[in-house]
Amino acid sequence: MRKLVVSMAFLLASIVMNAQVPKIITRVDDSGDVGSFELDCSVKFPTLAKGLRYNITRHEFKGVEKKNTYRILLVMDGFFTTVLNSKMAFSAVFVDGTITSEEETLESDGYFSGACTLLLNSPPELGLKTDLKEIILNTGKKKVVYAITPQKAREFRKNLQNIVDAK
């Protein structure tokens, strides 16, 4: 009886763990020059922190002179604000202290809709070798820090590795 209970617990744990890994959608444009690989977020976006979801996309270009590009779409739940400036800065802080920053141009009406894109180097070695510590959003008037748990950082790194390895 005990063996049955233990085996059922392992089976359920493996099902839950496999359910958390999003599938990868592969697309190729009509001319065949650009392929894109992204996490399948049709059911739900993966979560980095409470109120912070993400998607990872890789664009693969044909030819020697063009590299792959990696983009992380960050979506902040319920984060709508009016800002005085037309730009907003957001940063990804890694455990080793490295910071990657981007500036987002806001909509013409001065409102931020809650979604922004962070570019990573190609290949994204930083995201594969070190864990994310926090995401910082600074609108000038308001600074929001999203702390990333070690478990969510590992899930993010695994999803990023899946996008890098996708063919």
TADABEL-V129082 format. One record per run of one state. SS is the DSSP state (a for helix, b for strand, c for the rest). FROM is the first residue (numbers start at 1). TO is the last residue. Records with the same first field share a line. If there is no record, write none. Layout:
SS->FROM-TO / FROM-TO
//
This chain:
c->1-1 / 20-23 / 29-33 / 40-45 / 50-51 / 62-68 / 77-80 / 83-86 / 95-98 / 106-110 / 113-114 / 121-124 / 130-131 / 139-142 / 148-149 / 166-167
a->2-19 / 125-129 / 150-165
b->24-28 / 34-39 / 46-49 / 52-61 / 69-76 / 81-82 / 87-94 / 99-105 / 111-112 / 115-120 / 132-138 / 143-147
//
